[in-house]
Structures are given as structure tokens and as C-alpha cells.
Amino acid sequence: MRLLTCCCWLILTALVFCSSALVANDNVILDSRPNPELVAEVEAGKREIANAGWWGFDPVDSTSILQKAIDSPVKKLIVPNIGNNWIVRPMTLRSNLEIVFEPGTLVLAKRGEFKGGGDSLFTARDAENLTIRGYGATWRMWKRDYQQPPYQKAEWRMGLSLRGCQNVLVEGLQIESSGGDGIYVDGGSNINYCDNVTIRNCVCLDHHRQGMSVISAQNLLVENCMFAETGGTPPEAGIDFEPDSENQRFINCVVRNCIFQGNSGHEILVYLKPMTRNSEDVSIRFENCVSRMGEAGMEKTDFIDPTLTGWAGIAVGAIKDDGPQGTIEFINCATENTGKEGIKVFDKSADSAKVIFSNCTIKNSWVSRHQDFGGPRVPILIQVRRPSYTERPGGIEFNQCSVNDTIYAPALRFDQERSNYGLHDVLGTLYVRSPHGAEAILGQDLWNVEVELIDARVDKPNPAP
């Protein structure tokens, strides 16, 4: 199923004119025919805007042609829609470049190539001042080819790989079917993070590992994007904030107005296992985001496929007793029709970064069958899976959140079948609409745990006289 919501289409269509208007005042720029004279002017520094078509076109393999255009000294490069696909092998982007893919342009990975486990469609390493625009354009790879011989098993064939980059804007692109992540953000040779990166109005669809992986970032903004239908190798999340080492960072990372839909793993995952007290304080914030299986407006009875996957709508885990300080916030977010829990917080220490849910809504958890799962089936789960990670689980706030569910289960549960540490520092208010009523199962050993559950059912049964 190919997903692109109406709201995303409206955004993309409306903003197509922005990129078109930038070149409409120069008819020479709009001429995509090969032109050695104009290429010579570009190489001589006489032109700041160029058309990649001037370097030529090869319907079988345009890699060297497009790479020469990118490597030229031009400040702005237009990749035109010439009525045929730009078929390429791995491409490299550079600093001080604005590259615009015209509406309708399809950049297609060359079939049979990308044999290297880390061969990505586009890579920018240690680049600065890079803008990529592609309203109405698509980058596409061949995920299913990479999942079988003769390809070696790998999960790093990204759509767009940003490594150690600074001042990057990516907007309007649809990136499809990579052998790794749609977008990957990590450190490079000069700095071990990306700084000042904005991903806006993009769609990441049908990727092998993640819709987007953030390994290390500072001043990251992801807004008005969709991450959908990830599946192939774990974690299979819509977006995953997961460092590789304690010296990486998540500072001022904001995900806003995004949709996470139909991913085989968690829709949103924040997993901080490698980080320690020596790490920089984390600051990750999700605002006005929606996580779900299926399409908007579906109800539980619409989910009849017994093989449907999907895990939690929001999952935060592995923030250990010696983990980083800081905050991970979810503000005005909604989970609906999630494969497993609406919210899951696991192996999270009360002594490390605080997790805050404010004005969040959990609706219809556990729409996937997960017939081999024997654990608790609840909308919100706090869990100790690895007792070695934390002896003081907790450190969570629920500020004016609501649970709307049809399952007969407590709204909130603390599960620690492998330990007996008890729960620490969990506060807040939950409004519950559930046939089970407003109930939580948190155990007996509670320290500074004050969660008020309010039965918000309109037709709740009258109390016995």
C-alpha cells in the first residue's frame, strides 16, 4: 500500500511553486538539453545556477553525469524532470550547494548495483550549508532486491545519509524502499554529530530498517513529515533516536506535526542504552505527532489481518541508572490503533532523564494479534525487562493525558516479573474511558508515585448503593 495523506499532498502541492518560482525567471535554466558552453561558464564561475541536463543524460546510468554537475562550482543545481528516470549508483553531495529536484523527477537506484552494505543513494559527509529540495520528486531504491541473494545481508543502504553535516535543509522529498533507513543522521570525520539539520515536508516510505534513524544530532528539527511501512530488519521503527556510544548527543531535537503509520516495529522509539552520566544532557521533544497502524479513522473492528505487525505507538527505553540526564517530552501527541501498547516505557531509571507526556491521547491499543505474546496487554506499560539496567525504575510524568480503549484491562500497569525493585517517581493524571474503568496495577512498593486515574466514561455504571 502506497501512503501519502491528503494533508501531505496539500503541503507538497502548495510548495511546489516555491521551487519552480526560483528558476522561472531564466529560460536558459529551464532548458535541459546538453550544453557544453553553459557547462564551461559554470566551471569558469560565471553562472551560479545550473541545470543538470547541461551535462547530458544517460537512460541506463547517469551517475557520472549527475555527479559532475553536483561537483561543479555552481551554487544552485536544478535536476530536471526530463520525462525519464535518473538512474544512478551511489551519489555524493557537497558543501555550499542547493540542489532542487523538479516536480515529477524520479531518481532511481540502478538495479543490480549497491552491493556494498553501506552503499546509500545519496551521502553527505562533513558537508556544510547544504539544501535539498524535492517537492513532488521521488528517490527510490530496491529494498526487496537487497533482502535476498546475491546481496549480502546489511542494513545501511540508506536513502539519504547525513554524517557530520552542519546547516542542512531537506524538504519536499519522498524517499522510498531503501535497504536501510530513509534518512540517517550521525556524526562524521570532524564532529560526531550533525548540527542544525531541518527535515521538512518529507515522506519516508517502505524502508528496510527505519523510516529515519537519529544516531547523534544537535539542533535537529523534523516537521510535517510521514514515516510509514518500515519492515525488513529490527528495529523497524518509524523514527528511532538511538546512539552508538556515550559521547554522542541529542540536544534540542524536535519532531513536530509528523505521522508515523504502519511500521512493523515501534512507531516512535527512543533507546538510549549506550549513553551514561558522562553523556551530554538529552533534550528530545515530540509535538503534535500521531502514531498508528492503518489509516486515519479506522476502528479496531477494521483490523482483521491475523499477520498484522506493529509494536508500541511510543516506546522509550534503556535509560539506565547511570544514564544521561535531561528530558524526553511528548506534547499533544496521539497514539491510535497501535499494534501493541499505546505507550511503553521500559528499563527506564528514575535517576536519569525524565520522560514527560503532556496532553497525550492513547486510543485503541493492541489491534495486532501477536498470538505468541504472553505478557500484559494494556494501553500504557512501564516495564523492567533487564533488571541490571535499573534498580529504581520510573521517572515519568503524565500531565492531563487520556486513555480511550475497548480492551478489558487496566489503563496503566507496572511489570517487573524478573525483579522486585518497586516503582519510583511517577506522577500525573489520566482520564480513562475503558470498560475496565479507571484502574492501574502498579504493585505495592511505590515511592513518590501519585497517578490520579479519573473515570471519564459518559455511560459509566452507577456505584452500588
Secondary structure, 3 states (H helix, E strand, C coil): CCCCCHHHHHHHHHHHHHHHHCCCCCHHHHCCCCCHHHHHHHHCCCCCEEEHHHHCCCCCCCHHHHHHHHHCCCCEEEECCCCCCEEECCEEECCCEEEEECCCCEEEECCCCCCCCCCCCEEEECCEEEEEECCCCEEECCHHHHCCCCCCCCCCECCEEEECCEEEEEECCEEECCECEEEEEECCCCCCCEEEEEEECCEEECCCCEEEEECCEEEEEEECCEEECCCCCCCCEEEEECCCCCCCCEEEEEEECCEEECCCCCCEEEECCCCCCCCCCEEEEEECCEEECCCCCCCHHHCCCCCCCCCCCEEEEEECCCCCCEEEEEECCEEECCCCCCEEEEEEECCCCEEEEECCEEECCCCCCCCCCCCCCCCEEEECCCCCCCCCEEEEEEEEEEEECCCCCCCEEEECCCCCCCEEEEEEEEEEECCCCCCEECCCCEEEEEEEEEECCCCCCCCCC
